[in-house]
């Protein structure tokens, strides 16, 4: 067989493989594998939430159990997860509304007002990103205790009402709005608040919804500050409630099925918010066309 025929046969063979396998097959395989790895903890939690304590300690048992209804009902009723979910929902909604409102006014002032040291003020707002609540938790706890806010909704929400991230995102979005709208509003005699609520807010619904999703999930997942500032158990939030489930034991064994049921329950509200508002969230990060 000649060299030309070998080359031809090899080319034909390569072309047949390209026809059978898509060009992005490896990309899809990598995406599926990474998705399974990230979903594995959640899948294990779902599995363990259906099993009895004995089945969970049998590490080779990967079959769903028949304890799901008991674990979820017990977590919601006997151990107060329903109350903790309500507390988390109220706290998260207050934080989201407060953050978005304050950030709207701050972004309005930074973009459309002229005042001295405006750039310095904006840089100072961004600097607060380096000082999250866990970094200043001791001084913040002392301050909240001194003003009598301990063990209250104000203590849970007030430290989180200002958000440099939300101010930055809204500021960048406001800067993309044409200046002609501002000039038209000035000629029509529209005040700043009217301009904000009648022009800027309607044009920023997607951005506002996106940052609201981010802030809701961030607020919902708070654990350290509620654990520190709240002394009444029935006022605690869902994340701390999952921790409190560890106190439940039977025959000296931790009821991991009950704990996993509580963890899955605590995951449902932010997951629903993410599913409902995922499009605005993608638009916020520029990953989807409006």
N, C-alpha and C positions, 0 to 999 in steps of 0.2 A: 504494500500500500504506500502510495507516495506521500510526501510531506504535505502537499496541498490538500489531499483528501483527509489527512488527520486534522489539519487546521479547520477544514470545513466541518468535519464531524464534531470537533470540540465546540465550534461556534454554534452549531445546531443544538448541541446538548445544553449549552449555557442559555440559549434563547428559550428552550423548553422549561428550564427551571424558573426563569423570569416570568414565563406565562403562568406557571402553576402557583408560585409564591408572590404575593403582592409586595411592592417596594417597601411599605411601611409595616411589614409583619412584625419585625423585631420591636418596633415602637409600640405596637398594640400589646405584644406579649409583656413588655416591660411595664406598661400602664396597668394591665390586669394584675400582674404580680405585685406591684406596689400597692394597688388598691386592696388586694387581699391581705397584705401585710398590715396596712393601716386599719383595716376593718376587723382583724383578728381579735383584738381585745374586746370590741363590742360584741362580736359573735360569741366569744367565750362567756361574757357577762350574760348575754341572753340565754345561753345554754345552761349556765349555773343557776340562773334565776328560776329554772323549771325543775331543778333537782332537789332531793333531800340532802341533808348534811352528810349522811352515810355515802350517798352516791358521789358527792363532790370529792370526798376524801379518797374515793377510788379513782385515782388519776387516769386509769386506762378506760374509764367509762365516759364515752363521748356521745352517748345517746340521750335525747331529751327525756326528762323525767315527768312525773305526773303531779308535781308540787307547785306548778306555776300559779294557779288560782289562789292557793293558800298563801304563797309568799307575797304576791302583789296585794292581796286584800289585807293581810296582816301588816304589811309595811304602811299602807294608806290609813288604816284605822287604828290598830293597836299601838303602833309606834309613831303616829302623828305626822307621817309624810305629807298628808293632805294639807295640814296646817302649815308645814314648812314651805310647801309649794306656793300657797297663798301669800305667805310673807315674802318669798322671793319675787313673786309676780308684782306685788305692790312696790317693793324696793326697786326693781328693775324699771318699771314704768315711770316712777318718780324721777329716777336718775336719767332716763332717756329724755323725758320731757324737759327736765331742767337743763341738761347738757345742750340739747338742740336749741332751746330758747336763748340761753346765754351765748352760745356760739354764734347764733344768727346776729345778735346785736353786736358782738365783738367783731365779726367779719364785716358787718356793715360799716362800723366805725373805721376799721383798718383800711378798707378799700375806698370808701366814698367821702371820708372826712379828711380835712387837712389840719394837722396839729403838730406841734414841735415834738421831736424825738419819736415820730410814729414808727420808723424802722426799728428803733431801739426797743420800743414797747413790744413790737411783734417778735423780735428776737428773744425778749424776756419770756414771752408766752411759750415759745418753742423750748426755751431752757427748762421750763417746768416738766418737760418730758423726762428729764434726768432725775426727777424727784417724785417717783410714784409713792402711793400710800405706804407700802411695806418699808420703804426707806425711812420715812418719817413717822413710823407708827407709834413710837414711844412718846414723842412730843405731842403728837396728835391725840393720843389717848389721854394724856394729862390735860390738854386744853379742853377736850370734850367733857372730861369729868369735872373740871373746874367750873364750867358754865352750866352744869346740870343736865347735860343731854345724854348721859349714859343710859343704856338699855332702852333706847327710843328709836323711832323711825328717823328722826333728824340725825341721830348719830350714824345710822346706816347710810344715809343718802348724802348728807351735806358735804363730806370730803370728796365726793365724786361728781359734783355738779359742774365743775369746770373741766374742760377737755381741750388741751392744746391740739390734739389730733383733729378733732372736729372743726375747730377754728381754722386750722390750716387748710383742710379740704374745702370748706365753704369759702374761704378767702380765695383759693385758687379758682373755684367755680365762678364766683362773682366777677373775677377779673376777666373771665372769658365772655361775659355779657357785653354786647356792643355799647359803646359810650353814647351812641345816638339815643338810646332809651333814657339814659340819665338826663341828657340835654332836653329831650322832649318832656320829661317829667318836671324839670325845673321851669320850663316855659309854661307849662300848664298849672304851675303853682302847687304841685303835689309835695307834701311834706315827707320827711325821711321815713316815718313809720308807715305812712300810707304806701310809699314806694316799696318798702320792705314787704309788706303783707299783700299788696295787690299786684306787684310786678315780680320782685325777686323770688318770693316763696313759690308762686305758681310755676315759675320757670326753673325751679330747683327741686321739684317734687322727687325726681329720681335720686338726686344726690342726698336729699334729706332722708329718704327712705333707706338708702344704702348705709349712711352713717348711723341711723337708728338701729339697724340690724346689728352692726358692729358693737355699738354701745350696749344694746340689750344683752347680747351674749357675754360681753365683758362684765356687765353688772351681775348677770345671773350666776356666773362662775366665781363670784367673790367668796372666799373662805376664811382667810386669815383675819381680816378686819371684823366681820361679824362674830367670829369666834372670840375675839379679844374684847369687843365693846359690849356685847350682849350677855347679860347674866341670867336672864329668864329663859328657860329652855323652850317654852312654847312660843317665844318671839324669834326663835332662830330661823335661819334660811335653809333651803334645800340641801346645799352642799355640806353644811354642818350637820344637818339631819342624817345624811348618809353616814357620817362619822359616828353619830350617836347610835346608829343601828348595831355597831360593833359590841355594844353592851349586852345585846341579846345573845344568850347562850342556852344550849340544851345539853344536859349530861356532860358539862364541862367543855363542850365543843362550840366554837363560833359558828353561828348560822350564816354561812356564806351565801346560801341561796337567798335568804332574806335581804342581806346587804346588797347583793347584785340586783335584786328586784328594785330596791330603793335607788340604786345608781341608774338603772334604766328609766325609772319614773322621772328622776331629776333631769335626764337627758331629753325627754320628750318635748317640753315647751320650747327650748331654744331650737331644737330640730324642726319643729313646726314653723317657727318664725323664719328660719333659714330657707325652708322649702317654699313658703308663700312669697317671700320677698327676695328670692335669689337673683332675679333679673336686675332690680335696682342695685343690689350689691355688686354684681358684675359690672354694671355701668359706672359705679363709683370708682372702681379700679381700672376702668378703661378696657375691660376685657370683652365687652359686647357693644355692638352698635345700638343706638337708641332707636 
